């Protein structure tokens, strides 16, 4: 295992680290170019195909009324608007960093 930020996002969407690599046991990635479910490298910071399921999961949680963490209450606007800005600009590195911070907030809140 290596980068803690990458690992955090992998675990957040339900991936598991095994002796053969990262296993997408919930088939969250749905990559258009492969049917593989085991990966040696995590690419959340390099591929929109990888980051998109994380974004989807964060918004599902953010919009869930049962969730006590309100990402839209103004407290976390730097991350929310930073993420939105990164998406509009197509800046995957910035999007990855903002998404990691949002995921960390969600994990810390649970």
CORRA-V698105 format. One record per residue. N is the residue number from 1. RES is the residue in one letter. D_LAST is the distance of its C-alpha to the last C-alpha in Angstrom with 2 decimals. Layout:
n;res;d_last
N;RES;D_LAST
N;RES;D_LAST
This chain:
n;res;d_last
1;X;24.11
2;X;24.35
3;X;22.42
4;X;18.84
5;X;17.98
6;X;19.59
7;X;17.96
8;X;14.43
9;X;15.40
10;X;17.15
11;X;14.36
12;X;12.09
13;X;14.94
14;X;15.56
15;X;18.41
16;X;19.42
17;X;21.67
18;X;24.84
19;X;28.25
20;X;29.59
21;X;26.93
22;X;23.78
23;X;23.72
24;X;22.45
25;X;22.17
26;X;20.69
27;X;23.38
28;X;21.18
29;X;23.60
30;X;26.71
31;X;28.87
32;X;32.25
33;X;34.31
34;X;33.28
35;X;32.25
36;X;30.90
37;X;27.48
38;X;27.66
39;X;27.71
40;X;28.86
41;X;27.45
42;X;24.30
43;X;25.51
44;X;22.60
45;X;24.42
46;X;27.79
47;X;27.60
48;X;26.46
49;X;26.59
50;X;23.79
51;X;21.69
52;X;22.10
53;X;19.75
54;X;16.90
55;X;17.99
56;X;18.25
57;X;14.74
58;X;13.30
59;X;15.71
60;X;14.96
61;X;11.34
62;X;12.79
63;X;15.52
64;X;13.77
65;X;14.62
66;X;12.06
67;X;9.22
68;X;8.86
69;X;8.77
70;X;12.50
71;X;13.66
72;X;17.16
73;X;17.46
74;X;19.45
75;X;17.13
76;X;16.24
77;X;19.62
78;X;20.82
79;X;18.39
80;X;18.79
81;X;22.55
82;X;22.89
83;X;21.48
84;X;23.83
85;X;26.68
86;X;26.17
87;X;26.28
88;X;29.46
89;X;31.04
90;X;30.17
91;X;28.83
92;X;26.62
93;X;26.08
94;X;24.78
95;X;22.68
96;X;21.16
97;X;20.39
98;X;18.83
99;X;16.80
100;X;15.55
101;X;14.53
102;X;12.74
103;X;10.87
104;X;10.06
105;X;8.81
106;X;6.49
107;X;5.36
108;X;5.57
109;X;3.82
110;X;0.00
